[in-house]
Structures are given as C-alpha cells and as structure tokens.
Amino acid sequence: MPSNTTAPPAKKKGRRARLIVIVLVLAVLAGVGYGGYWGVSTVRASFPQTSGTIEIDGLSGPVDVKRDAYGIPQIYADSEADLFRAQGYVHAQDRFYEMDVRRHMTAGRLSEMFGKSQVDTDAFLRTLGWRRIAQTEYDRVLSEETKKNLKAYAAGVNAYLKGKANEEVSVEYAALAFSHDYTIEPWSPVDSVAWLKAMAWDLRGNMQDEIDRSLMTSRLSAQQIKDLYPAYPYALHQPIVTQGAVDEATGKFDPKARSAKNGDNGQNGQSGRNGPRAQGADGRSPAAGSPADAVAAMETQLGALSESLDEIPALLGPNGNGIGSNSWVVSGKYTTSGKPLLANDPHLAPQLPSLWYQMGLHCRTVSASCRYDVAGYTFSGTPGTIIGHNADIAWGFTNLGADVTDLYLEKVSDKGYLVDGRLRPFKVRDETIKIAGGGSRLITIRETGHGPLVSDRSSELERVGEEAPVETEAPDRGDGYAVSLQWTALEPGTSMDAVFELNRAKDFKQFQAAAAKFQVPSQNLIYADTQGNIGYQAPGKIPVRAKGDGTVPAPGWDSSYKWKGYIKYEELPYEYNPKRGYIVTANQAVVNADYPELLTKDWGYGARSQRINDLIESKIKDGGKISPDDMRTMQTDNRSEIATLLNPLLLKIDVSDPYVREAQKLLEGWDYTQEPDSAAAAYFNAVWRNVLKLAFGNKLPKELRVEGDCINVRKADSTGPVDEQNKLVRECGQRDADSAQPDGGDRWYEVVRPLLKNENSDWWKTPGNRTNAPTETRDQLLAQAMKDARWELTAKLGKDVSTWSWGRLHQLTLENQTLGTAGPGFLQSMLNRGPWNLGGGEAAVNATGWNAAAGYEVIWVPSMRMVVNVGDWDRSRWINLTGASGHAYNGHYTDQTDTWAEGELLDWPYGEQAVSAATKDTLVLKPNTD
C-alpha cells in the first residue's frame, strides 16, 4: 500500500546504483518562486506528442502508435525497418534521458554528464571495456540482419532528437544546464549493444561470493566458512531439471536419461569435472595454488576491489544471493483454460523509471518480409522484446547464476606478469576521461591473458603487505599481487542476435536455436506454445576450468588454472513436456548432482522455488486446476520460510521482561505471512535480523560488515585472554549497505537450519558487552535477539506494539537514478516518488528484498509481473513497477505503481481488435515529404 505519511527509511551512505551528481542546481534554484516556475514550465516542455501526425525521415510508409490508458504503446508497421525505427522513436519519446545515462555508463563516460565525482567509476568501467567489446560485436560478430535492425532503431531515436533543445527532451537536461554545457549526441547502434553488457554485469554470478569467501579467511576457519556456504539442500528443494544426463555417446543432454553418480558431490552438491580446492595447513581456505600464509596478501586487494564494485552503478540490483527472479509454466492439463499458463517476475533494483518498458511490435501483415508480431517487456535503448510472447510462443527469464567470472591473483612487475616462471608483457592501452565543466584524466589499462587488471583502479591496491611470509610454491609477493578478471562478457558474443530470433520463434526447436545465441548473461529460459507444449532451456557461455572450481581467486601464475573452453550448448540442461506437467525456475540449482559439468557452486538455495512447487502441487492434487488468477496469487505469496523454522522456538523462550514478552505475544498464532499491516511480521523480521547479527555478523571481518557498524574485536595477531597487553580494538564495517553480510537471504536460512538443532554450537556463543551478558546456547542468543529487536522497533515504530506494522519498516521509495539520489532536495522532490509500505520479504515468492545487515528498506523488487494465457493472448495480464513515461509529472510516470504494490495486474491487449478497443491515443508517424 502507498504511504505518504511515514518518512522514508534513512539513506545509507554509499548506496549502490546511485550516481553522485551536480549540486550547483541548489544555488540557482534558491528562489522558491523561480524554482516553482522552472519546475512547471520545464517539465511540461519534454512531454511527448502521443496523438496526431509527425513526419520523420527514413520511413517507407505510415506507422501507427496506439497507446492505451496507461500510455503503453502498440506499434503497427508494414516493414521491419519501419517497425524498429518507430520503436526507437517511441522509446526516445518516453525514456531518452534514461537511455542517455545508460550509454554513458556502459562507455565509462559518466563524468561527461555528472562531473569529476564519477571519474573513478568511469575508470573502472573503461577497464572492463564494455563499450569496446560491444563495438567488436557489432563490427565482427552480429548478423547483417541484426545490424539492420539496430541501425533502423538508432535512426528512429535520432529522428526524435532532431531539432530539439535539451530541455525539450527531458527535465534532467535543464538541471544539468545550470552546471555545464551538455550536448546530446546522436544515438548509435553500438549504444544499444553495450547495454546488454550492463545487464550481464549485474547477473554475473558468484564474483561477490568469491571475494567474500577469501576475505572471511582473516577471521574464520575453513570449517566456519564451510558452515556459512552449506551444500545445496537437494533433499528439501528440488532443482529445475529433476532428471536427465549427458549422453556419453552423443555428447548431448538427454532430459529423459538417468545417470550414475559422478563421484563426490562436493560443495553445493555438484562436483563437475573440477575438483575441490585444497585447504591450507592452518585450516583456512587460501587461494588455489597458494599457501595459507598468502591469504593475507589477498585481503587488502579483495577488500578494496569489493569497495570498487560497490561504486559501479548496479542498475539491475545488488549482485549476489538476493538478486533473482521467479518464473514458472504449467501445462494445459492442469489449467482451467486447457492451455499452458506462464508467469514471470524478475527481481531487480527499484528505480524510477522502471528498467522495463512495455510495448507491442506488430507487422500489419506478417510475412517473410515482415515477421514480427510480438509484445512484452523491452529495454529502452535496445530494439526488440526481451520477455513476452508472439502469436505462437511465450517465454520468460530468470537468472541461472552460472559461474562465468573468475578472479586471478597476478604476480606483476613494471614489465609484465608471471606465468609458469616466465614474464609475459601486459596488453596496454591509454584512455582519456573527459570531465563535465572542463578537464580530463588519462588512465592506463593493463590486461593479462586472463583479463583486465581490475586492481589498478583502486589506490588501496597499489601496495599491500610486504612482510607476511609465503611458501616457496607461490612467487614472492614483493609489492603485492594484482587482481585480474576473466569474464565471459568480455568476449564478443551473439546475444543481440538471440533477441530477434526469440521474437520470431514459432516452436521449441526455433526457441532452442535462438537460446543457443543467448550467450551472456546465462539465463533460465522457460517456454510455452499454442500447441500445448512447455519447456526449459539453460543457455549461456559457461567456462570449463582446467583446474579449480571458481569459488576463490585462482593463481594467475599457474597456467593449469586456465579456462579450457566452454560447455557445449548441446550438453546444457533442458526439459520438454516433463511428466510432472510444470516447470519452476527461481534461481535454485538447475540440475541434480549427477550432471558432469560445473555450472556453479553458488546456487540460490531454493526457498522461493520450493514454495512455488508446493503451491502448484497443492492446487493440482486431486484433479484441481490452476487459473490465471491462481498464478497471480502465487506471485504475491509472502510467506516467510525461515519463520516456519524459527518462530516455534521463539515462542518457547521464557521471557521475564514484560516489554519483550509483549512483543513475543505478537508471534502467537501468526501464520508466517508478511502482510504490510502485520505487527508479527515486523517483530519476527527484527528478531531474525538480530539473530544474524549476534550469531554471525559480529564475527565477520570488517570488509563484509555494513559501513558504520562498529564493534570491539580482538586484535588480529593476538591470542590468549583479553588484558592490558592484549586489548580489544574498535573496528567499523566497510561494506556498502546493499551488499553487506549477513544479508538474510535463503543461504542464511540454510546456514541456520541445522544449527537450530545444535543448541550448543559455537555460533551461538557471543562475548556480551556493557549492557548484555555473554551467550553460550541457542536459547540464550534467541532471547537476546528478541530483547534487541524489541528495543530496536520501539525506537523505529514506537513503544505501543499494537501500532507496529511490517509495511512501516519495509518501505519502497522510487528514485530517479541520477539527480533524484544526490541532487538538491527541490529536484529530488520533483523526480522521486513514495514511499510505499510493502508486504513480502527476503526469499519470499513476493520478493521485496531487504538486507538484514543494514535495515529493512526495500532494495530489490519484482520489477514487473506477467501471467501469460497462452493461445488466448488477450486474456493475459501484466504490470510494471512504475509506468511507461520517464518524464516527471507525466500522467504515466508512476501510474502502475499502486496497482503493482497491491499485487494486481492490468489487462494486456495483443490482438488488433483488443488493442483498438483499449486505445486512448493514436500517433501516426509518416515519411517526411520534404
């Protein structure tokens, strides 16, 4: 539910996905009267024309743009070139500023828009080289047909920009003008391709886990780290593909085959062809190939690298265990319509405008020369439809989570880097970062055979500890190891080709052929068609490692840790019409432990996916049928899975403090649902947060704890009792709020689950402090967490527990991702909206995620929801997080948000008759006759 009376949560310093921008606007707009005039007149200047006729260059015939009551456009054209030209024009009408920021980000040119504060971010992005790789893809890899579509799209964007002053394009440009002159550049086809690199970055897999495991070695033993990264619970949470094997004779995956166990399952239940890493002699888990003493050499590099990652705009959401999505498809034999039903809701960072843009792309007559009749969710700045349906098939995406990144420790000198005892030269290039208002910075980018040296982008990485000893098997550390990144997205690929082929696919065979080209990021693709078939395909460029498993940084000086190649597409898992009659993907394990290849050892842990499986099974047992509204209801299921385990124990705690007992009573009779008005959900989640902090958070190194969280800890080199010579020291957390640990996701559910049966585990032991006694047992720690939670919520929500509600804690504020996050208050109030009090929660199906290490603020959301009624397309339904428009105060800026927050969906017209009935505005784009 929306809330305009409760203050939004306090902003966390260093919040990811926020670009620090100009503040000079404040001085110019100091006069209230002038500021008000500027706001009204300038905002309206950028509203697009949505009816009547506009002539634009390059069209071969008229194009109709029909918008419904929510401003969602359906485009009708007679040629593919006209269709994509019109798509570019319409995207630019509603979202060009968003598109412009995206292309500056992917090119490492944010400083040109927002000044010197973005230089370090640009330097990191230039080092990754997204734009350079996109250019190579366009020049050498993508098909001629794809390039024609990209050119037509770019021409449409530029037709919109032609002759317009900056303030006529979007209000944000008017604000930028107070700081410096800014010229909008023409759009290029490569700008569209580069955006897919940003999408791949935020869905890159286990890179943060790789860093975190290494950083933990400064405080935790190998067994403790293993406790915090438990094996995937196959006995509790079934994988996506429940059977199947790679046929040794054909080398292809057979979804109906069964295979024998392939050796030790290893961590997370999948061994693959890569063996586990060895542990150091002291019980720690060092980087592969290096001794345990070398762990100290990694800590400074990786800690600083983690800080650098936090500064990169994470437009899709916080990377790690939290980011994910739900999708599932149910066969017609279990639906009320007799045809498949398909649902999808990607969980991404909340932003304004939403990442998605709803649209239909229709050839008036579908033929060999004009083949598109598709509708769904698009990325503004990119042609085609990313998720949706055409006349024959529907599809959805969730993040597969494949491990497609590896960090390598590199022994470097001024002359190069060491491999197998020989020095190899760097690949070096210089780039100039231009800065708004004048000035520039020259940076040098160095690459090894693994990839760019990402450690070059942090001053903290220039020198590391020089005295910690290392064993002879690792090269002398000298001034320290550098860190390089190998990532599949840094190689040219064909994902842009895949988008268009998916849009045109007519059956599962064509769907699989399209998916084969969707190389980066690796996604779970679900499928349904009008013939009643359902399916799943795991695509992607997934590396095969010669040695190691990708869980911690590898030794770059040892060539035996190189990538040997990639898993063949034919070997990747898929399903087609499984006997169980449905397929669920929600970031859980893709396959069981028999699968011979290593996809990752860092799956999501399956709390959401199993809940969806259980909900489906409960509906279809005894001959029941699932309706489209049942699918919608499942999407908004907000049950807390950890509460089912923990809450019964909390109720058994003998609480003597009457104020804490008053809160404990809220949990009696609670059904574990997290509704916005639930006081029980508020208190339980506060207890859960404090359990995690006491049992785990205070024991993690500062590099993982949330920034500003300060505790007294023993000196790293101290042993024995604390006394005058061996004092505790004050240590404060360093991690950005969105990526700090313990985040409370379903990995932590699996960490805590077995510990609840061990009342005397060392994890329950805490040292106490000036106000609290030490704890030794589970129940003592739970009692302390209940007490801490009571006083935390008293401070946040008041003394009277009857006034508490989960929604007052768990709020969503939608922010413009540039000027709305760090601009002056006047501008923020113009651009931002909210807050909304939300239900749902971490690892619930209704995944309104929050980070337990930092607080309760919503940091990722179901960014859209859709339920596709296959074959009866006009009965499908959809919703976006915000609205079609990126223009503040436009009627379609956030006109879908209230409906989204309530868990409802909008009608989704597709057929020409349904579209015409829903049309409120028609714009005709005509060829320029001049």
N, C-alpha and C positions, 0 to 999 in steps of 0.2 A: 504494500500500500504506500502511496506517496505521503511524505511528511514534510511540511514546511514550517513546523513549529519547533522541531527538535534540531539543535545545532548539529552540523555535520561533524564527523569524527575529526580529531586533531590531525593535521597533516604530518606525515613522517618525513623527517629530513632525508633527502636523498631518494625519495620515492622514484622507482623505476618508471620508464616511459614518459618522463616529464622533461621537456626541453627548457633549460633556463634561458629566458629571453629578455628582451629590452624592457627597461623600466622608465625610459625617458618620457613615455606617454603620460605618466602621472603628472609631471610638471606642466605639460601642455594643457592637460585636461583639468587643471586645478580649479578652474572656474566652473561651478556647478551648472550655471546657465548655458555656457558654451558647450560643456560636456554633454548636456542633455540634447542640445540641438545637433551636435556632431553625431550622437548615437542614433537618433531617429532618422535623420536625413541620409546619413551614410549607409546605414544598414539597409534601408529600402532601395538604395541605388543598385544593389547587387542582386535583387530578386530576379529570377529568370522569367522570361516570357513563356507561358505554357499554353497559349491559345493563339489563334490567328495563323499567319503565314510568315515564314522567314526564308529568304533566299540565301543559299550558301554555295560556295564554289565546289565543283567536282562531282556533284550528284548527277546520275544519269536519268533519274526520274523522281517523282514526289515520294516522300516518306511521311507516314502518319505516326505521330507520337501521342498515344492515348493514355492520359493519366486518370487514375481513379480518385476516390475521395481522400486517399492518403498520399496522393502525389506519386504513386508508383507507376512508372511508365511501361507501356507495351508498345513496341516499335514494329511497324509493318513496312516492308520494302520489297522491291522486285528483283534486287540483285544483292549478292553477298557484300560487294564493295559498298553499296549504299547502306546496307544494314549496319555494318561496323563503323562506317563514317558517322551515321546517326547516333550510334551508341557512344562514340567519343564525344560528340556534340552534347548529348544529354548528360553524360557523366560530368562534363565540364560545367554545364549549367548549374548543377546542384552541388558539385563537390570539388571544384578545381583547386581551391586552397589546400584541401586535404591531399590531393594528387601532387601538388607542387612540393609540399613538405616531404611527402614520401620519396619523391625523386631526388630531392636534396639529401635526404638521409641515406638512401642507397648509394649515392655517389660520394658521400663524405663531404658534402658542401653545405652543411647546416650553418656554418659560420657566415656564409654569404647572406643568409636571411637574418640570423639572430646574434651575430657578433662573436666576440672573442671567447665568450664562455663556452662555445661549442667546439673550440679548436681541438681539445683532447679527444672528444667524441669523434670528430671528423678524422683525426689521425688514426684512431683505431679502425674506423670503417674503411679508410683508404688502405690500411694494412691488410684487411680482409679482402678488399678488392672486388666487392660485389659488382660494381658498375663495369669494371674491366672484363670480368667473366661474362656478364650479360652481353657486352659488345661482341665478345668472341662467339657466344652462342648465336647471336644474330648474324654475324658475318659468315660463320663456317658450319653451323650445325642445324639450325632450324630449316624447315622445308620452305620452298618458294611460296607455297600456298599460305603458310603461316605468316610469312613476311608480308605478303599482300594484305592480309587482314590487319596486321599491325600498322602498316602504312595508311590504310584506309581509316583506321581508328585515330591515328595521330592527326591525319588531315581534318577529321571531324573536330577534334579538340582545338586545333589551330583556327578552324573556321569560327568557332565560338569566341576565341580570344581576339580575333581580328578587329582592330579599330577601337577596342575597349580600353579605357583608362583603368588603372589598377583598382580603384575603389568601386568600379562597376563590376568587377569580378568577384570580390568578397571583402567584407568589412575589415578583416585582419590586415589586408594590404594598406588600408587607410591608417591603421595604427602603426604599421611598420614605417610609413612615410614620415612620421614625426621624428624618427630616429635617423633614417638614412634613405637615400635614393635607392629604390629597388626596381629592377626591370624584370618583368615576367618574360621568360624565354619561351620560344616555341616548343611544343611537345615533340618528342622523337619516339620512334618505335622501340628503341633500346630502353627508354624510360619505363615502358610497360614490362619489358622482360626482367628488368632489375628488381621490380617489386617482388617477384617470386623468390628472390634470394633472401629478402627480409622475412618472408613467410617461412622459408626453410630455416633461418637462423633461430627463430623462436620455437621451432619444432625440431630442434637438432638432436634431441635425445639426452644422453646421460652426462654431458660435459660437466654440469654443476656437481653431480654426484661424484664424478671422477676427482674433481678438485676437493670436495668436502671430505671424502674418504682419506685423501692424502693429508689434509690439514688436521684431521682427527688424531693422527699418529703422534702429535705432540702431547696429547693428554690421555689418550685411551690405548689400551692393549689391543692386540689383534682380535681376541675373543670379544672384547667390548664392541669393537667396530662391527664384528660379525653379528652381534646382538642387534645392532642398530640397522643392519641391512639383512634382514632374515630372508630365508628362501621363500619363493612364491608358494602360496598355500594351495597347491593343486587339489588337495582333498576337500577344500572348502569352496574354492572359486574356480569354476571351470574355464578353460581357455576358449578363445573364439572358435578354433577348429578343434573338434574333440576327437577326431581320428584322422588317419592319413599318414602317408610316408613317401619319401623319395624312393622311387624305384631304381634299384642299383643298375638294372639292365638298360633302362631308357634314360636315366638321369632326370626324369620328370616327377613332379609331385603328383601322387595319386590320392585324392581325398577319400577313397573307399578302402585303401590298403591299411594294413596293420603291420607294425614293425617290432622287432625285438628291442629291448633296452640297449642303448648305445653307451654302455659304461656308466661311470659315476655321473650323477646329475649335476653335481657342483652347485654353486650358489644360484639361487632362484630357480633351481630345478632344471637347468639346461646346460649340458656340457658342450655341445657342439664339437668342432674339430680343434678347439683351442683349450689347452689345459689350464688349470688354476695357477695363480701366481704363488710363488713361494713366500713364506713368512721369514722375517728377519730372525736372527738368533735371540733377540731380546723379546720376541713375541709380538713385535709390531709388524705392520704390513707396509714395507717400503715399496718404492717404485720397482717395477720388474727389472731384474738385471743389476740392481744396485744394492749395496748393503744397507742394513737398518740405520747405521750412522748417517747415511746420506739423506735420511728423511729430513734432517734439519736444513739441508740445503734446498729442499723444495718449499719449505714453509713460507719464507718471505716471498718467493716468486709467485706461488699459487695464491697466497693471501692478497697480494697486490693485483694479480690477474683477476681474482674474483671481484675486487673493487672496480676494476676497469669494466668488467662485464656489466656491473650494476649501472654504469653510466651510459651504456648503449641503449637507445630508445627501444623498449620491448613492446612494440605496438600490438603484438598479439597476446601478450600476457607474460607473467613471471615464468621463466623456464624452470622446469623441474617437475617434482611429483604432482604438483597441483594442476598444471595445465593439462587439459584433456578435452574429451567430448563424449557424447552418447550418440549411438545410432543403433537401430535395430530394424529388422524387417521380418514380417510374419507372413507365411504362406496363406493363400486364399482358403485353404481347407480349414483354417482356424479363424477366419474373419467373417463378419456379418455381410460383407459385400461379395464374398466368394472370390475376390481378387486380393493380391498382396497389399499390405499396408507397410509404409516405410516412414520411419521417424529419424530425425537428426537434430542435434543441438550442440554445436561446437562451443566449448568453454574457453573464452578468451578475455583479454583485458577490457574492462568497460571504458569506453571513450565516446566523445561527442564530436562529430557524428560517429555512428557505429561503423565498425570495419566493413560491414556488408551494405550492399545496395541492391534492392530487389528490382527485377526487370524481366520483361519478356522480349525475345528476339524472334520475329516471325517473318519468314518469306511468305508473301501473299499467296504464291503458288509454289509448293515445294516440288523441286525438280532437280535434275542433275546439275543445273547451273545455279540453283539457289536452294540449298539443302537444309537450312536451319529453321526449326520450329521449336524453340526451347525457352524455358522460363525457370527462374530461380534466383540464386544469390550471386552477385557479381562483386568484384573488387573495382572500385572506381580507380581508373588509371590502367586497367587491363581489359582487353576485349574478351568476349565470350562469357560463358556462365560457369562458375566454379562448382556449385552444388545445385541440383534441381532435377528437372525432368524434361524430356521431349515427348513426342507423340507415341513413342514405343517403350521407353525405359525410364526409370528413375534411379538416382544414385545419391549416396551420402558419404561423408568423410569423417573419420576420427584419426587422431594421431597414433600411429603404430608404435612410436617410441624406439625405433631401431637405433642401435649404437652406430652412428655414422660419423662420429668425431673421435679423434684421439689426440691427446696432448703428449708431446715428446720433450724430455729433458735433453738439451743440446749442450755439448762441451764446445764452446766457441772461443775464438780469438779475433783479433782485428783482421786476420787473413781468411778466416773461414770457420768451418765446423768439422768436428771429428767423426769419422765413420770407419769402423774396423781398423783403427790405428792410423788412418790416413786423413790428412786435412783436405777438405773439399771447399771450393770457393762458394761464397754466397751468390745468389742471384739478387742483384741490387737495382733499385730504381728510386729516383727522386721525384717527389710530387710537391706542388705548391698549393697551400690552403689560403684562399683569399678570405678576407675578413670584412664584414659589413662596416662601412664608415671609413675604410682605408686600412692599408697594411696587409701583410701576408706572413705566412710561416712556411719555411721549406722543411720537409721531413724526408728522411731516408728510410726506405723499406727494405728489409733484408729477408730473404727466403732461403730455407734449406730444402733438401729433397722431400721433406715431409710437408712443408708449407710455410707460411709466413711466421716470422718471429713475433708473436703477439706480446712477448715480454718487453720488447723495445718500446712499447707505448706507455710504460709507466716508469717514472723516475725512481720509484721504490725498488725496481728490478735491476737497476744499473749495477748495484753491488749487493752481495749477500754475504752471509757469514764466511769468514776466511779461515777460521781456526778449527772448526769441528772436523774431527778426523774421518777419513773414508778409507775403506779397504782397497786393496790393490786391484780388485776386479773392476772398479769404477775409475774413470780418469780423474786425476787431481782436479778439485773444484776450482782452484785459483780464485778468480774474481766472481765465480758463481756460474751455475748452469743457466742457460737461457731456456725459454719455453716456446716451442713451435706448435702449430695447429694443423692437423690434417683433417679435412672435412670434405665430404663428397660434393657439396655445393660449390666448392672452389674449382671444380672441373666443369667444363661446358656440358650441358645436358639438353634434353628434349621435352622438358615439362610443358613448355608453351605449346608444342605440337599436340601434346596429350589433351590439353583443354579443349581444343577444337574437335578432336576425334571423339572425345567423350560426348560433346554436344550433339554429334551426328550419329552416334552408335544406335543400332537398331536391335541388337540381340547380345547375348552373353559373349559370344565369340568376338564380336566387334568391341564390346566393352573391355574384354581382356587385352585385345590388341592395343587399345588406347591406353589402358593402365600400364602396359609394358613401357610406354614412353614417359610415364609419370615418375621420373627418376628421383627428384628431390622436391619437397621433403617426402619421406616414406610415410604413406598413409594407409589406414584400413579403408578399403572401398567396399561399400555394400551396394546391392543391386536388386532390382525387381523389374519385371516386364509385363506387358499386357497379355502375354500368353500364359501367365501364371507362374513363371519361374522366379526363383530368388537365388542370390549368390553372394559370394565374397571373394575378394582378391587382395592379397598383400603385394603391392608393387614396391619399387624403390631400388636405389643403388646402395647395396648393403655390403660393406667390406668383408673379405675373408682375410684374417690375420695369420701370418706365418707362425707367430708365437704370441702368447699373451691373450688376455680376454677383454681389454679395454676398460677395466674397472678403475685403474690408477694410471698415472703417467708412465709412459714407457721410455726406456733408454735410447735416445736417438743415435748414440754412438755404436749401437749394436744392430747391424743390418738384419739380424734374424727376426727382429720385431716389425719388419715392414709389412705393408699390405700386399697380399699375393694377387689380388684381383677382387671380383665382386661375385656374390651369389648369383647364379644364373636365374633368369626370370622363370624359366620352366621349373625350377626347384622351389620357388616360393609358394607358400601355402595358399590354397583357395578352397572354396566349397561351392557346390551347385546342387540345389534342391536337397539339402540334408534331410534325413528321415524325421528328425525331431520337428521339422516344419517352421523353424525360425532361426535367425542368426543375430547375435548380440555382440556389438563391439563397443567397449567403453574403456579402452586403454589397458585392458588386462592382458595377460600372456596370450600370444597368438596361437601357440601350439603347445602340445604336451612335451614331456621330457625326452620323448623318442626322436624328435626332429634332429637331424645330424648337423645342421648348420647353426652357428651362433648369431642370433638376431640381436639379442641384448641380454644382459643380466640385471637390468634395471627396469622391469615392467612396472606399470601401475599394479597395485596389489589386489584389484578385483572387487572392492566393496560395492562400487556402483554397478558393475556388470552383473554380479551375482544377484543383487537386489532386482535388477531388471529381469533376469532369468526367472527369479522366483515369482515376480509379479505376472509374467507371461504364463508360467506353469499354473499359477493359481486361477487364471482366467479360463484356460483351455481344458483343465481337468474335467472329467465327467461330461465331455462334449460341449463345453462352453465356447462361445465365440467372442472375438475381440472386435470392438467397433473403433472408428476413428476417434471418438471421444475418450475411449479407454486409453488409446495411445497418448492423447494429450494429458490425461490424468496421470499416467505413468511418468511423463516428462516432469511433472510438478511434484512428484513424490519427494517428501522432505524428511523421511525417517532417518534418524541418526543410528548408524550401525554400531558405533563404539558405545553408545548409551545402552544397547541391549546387553553388553558385557559388563559395563562398569556400574550402571545405575543400581542394580540389585545389591552390589557390595557397599555402595554409598549409603543405602537405606539401613544397612546393618550396623553402621558405625554408631557407637554410643556417644552422643553429643551432649555435653553438660551445659555448654554456653547457650543461654536461651535465644540469643540473636542468631547464632549459627543454626540452632535447632529450628528456628522459624523458617530459615531458608531451606533446610533439609526437607521439611514437610512439603515444599513445593514439588518434590520429586515423587511423592507418594501417589500412585495411580496414574502417573504420566505415561502416555502411550508412545513416547520417543519421537513424536512428530515435532518439527521445528517450525511452528506457525509464527508469523510476525508478532502476534499478541500473547505468545506463550511465556509466562514467567518461569516455568520449569525449564524450558529450553535455554533461556538466558542464564539461569543459575548453573545448569549442567555444563554448558559450554565454558562458563567461567571456571568451574571446578576442573574440567578437562585441561584447560589452558594452564592452570596452576599445578596440576599433577605433572604435566610435561615439563614445566619449568623446574620444579623441585627435583624430579627424578632424573632428568636428562639435561635440560637446558643449562643449568648452573654448572654442569660438569663438562660442557663443551668448550673448546678453545675460543678465544675472543673473536677470531676470524669468522666464526659461524653464528655467534650470538648477535642479537639485534643492536644496532647502533644506539649508544646511550644507556644500555643495560649494564650497570656496573656492579660487580661483586668482589668480595675479598677472597683471594685464592692463594694457595701455596706457591712460592717461587718455583719455577720450572726445574731448577737444579738442586732443590732442597729435598732432604729426607729426614725421617725421624719426627719427633714431636715438635709442635709449634712453640717456640720460646723466643727470648730476646735476640738470639743469633739466627733464628730461623723463622722470621716473621711472615705473616700474610701480607700480600700486596694488593692494592686496588687495581682491578682490571676491568676495562669497559669494552663492550661489544663493538664490532666494526662493520657488521653486515647490514646492507640495505633491508628495510622492513619487509619488503615483498619476498625476499629470498633467504631470510634468516631461518635458523633451525632451533628447536623442533617446530616444524610448520603445522603439525597436527593432521597431516593427510593420512591416507589409508596405509602408508608404510608404517606410520606410528601406531595405527591400530594393531598391525601385525607384530610390532615390537612389544606392545603392552599385553597382548592377548595371552601368551604363555607365561608372562611374569605374574599375571593375576593369580596364577595357581601356585606360585612360589612366594609365600608370604615373607620369606627371609632373604630374598635376593639382595645382593649388594646395591642394586639400582634403587632400592627403597631407602637406603641409608643417606642421610643428609647431616651436615655438621651443625645445623642450627645457627642462630645469630643472637643479637642482643635481646630480641623480643620473643623468639621461638626456640623451644627445646630441640635438641637433635632428634632425628627419627631413626629407627632401626628396622621397622617392619612395614609391610604394605599398609596395614590399617592405620598406623601412626602417620604415615605420609598422606594417606587419603584424608584423614581427619584434619591435618594441617592445610591441605589444599582446600577443603571445604571452608575452613576458617578464613583463609586468604581470599577466597572467592567472595565470601560474604562481605568482607570489608572493601574489596575492590568494587563490587557492584553498589555498595552503599555510597561510595564516592561518585560513581558514574550515574546511578539511577535514583538514588535517594534511599532513605532509611526504611521506608514502608515497602515491604516486598510485594504487596498487592498491586503496586503501581509498576512493577518491573515488567518488561516485555523484551523478547528477543529482538524484535524489529528496532527498538530504540538503540540497542547496541550495534546491530548488524545493518548498517546503512550503506546505501549506494549513492554516491554523488557523481554525476556525469560531468566531465571536464573536457573542454577543448584542450587538445594535447600540446598546445604551444602557449599562446597568450592567455589561455584560461587557467594555467597552472602556476605561472610565476609572474604574470603581468600585474599591473596595478589593480586594486580592488574594484574600481569602477568597471574596468574592462572584464574582469572575471565575472562580475555580476551580469554583464551583458551576455557572455558566452557560455557560462556554466548553468546547470540545472540540478535541482534536487535539494535535500536528499530524499530518498525513498526508504521506508522501513521495509526490510525484506525478510521472508522466511527462507527455508532451505539452509544449506550449510556445506561445510567441508566434506567431500566424499559422499554427499547425498546425491541422489539422481538429479534433484533440483540443486545443481552445484553452484550455489552462490558462495564462492570460496573466500576464506579468510585465513590469515597466517597467525597461528596461535602464539608464536614467539613475539608478535608485535601488537596484536589487538584484534578487534572484531570487525573492522572496516572491510567492506566487500572489495576484493581485489581481482576477482575474475568471475565471470557470469556466463550463463547460456546466452551467447551473443546473438543468437536467433533461435527460433524453433520452427520446425515444419513437420507436418503429418501429410504424407502424400497418399492419396487414394488412387492407386494405380489403375489406369484404364478408365476411371471416372474422374478425370483430372479436375473438373470444375468443382468437385466436392473436396478437393484438397484444401489445406489451411496452412497459414504461415504467420509469422510475426518477426519484427526486427526490434532490436534493443531501443533504438531511438526513432528516427524517421528518415525519409528519403532525402531531406534537404540538409545541407551543411551550413545554411545561412541563418544566423541567429535571428529570432523573432519571426522567421517564416513560419507559416502555419504547420509545416511538415517537419519542423526541427526536432521535436520530441513527441509527435502526436501518437506514436505507438507505445510509448514507454509505460503509461498507466496500464494499458491492456496487457503488456508484457509482464509487468510486476504482479498482476493478478492471475497470471498463468493462463490467460485466454489467448485465442488465435483469431486471425482475420480470415475472411474468405479470400480465396486465391483463384481468380478467374484465369482461364487459359484459352479455352476455345473462343473463336472470333465473336460468337453470339454473346457469350458470357462477358467478354471484355467490353463489348459495345454497351451492354446493359450497365456495366459498372463505371463507364467513362464519364468523367466530370469536365475534363478539359481536353481539347484536341489541338495539337500544334502540327501544322503541315510544313515540312521542310521541302523547299523546291529548288531546282537547279537555278543558279544565278544566270540571268539572261543578259547581263551587261557585257 
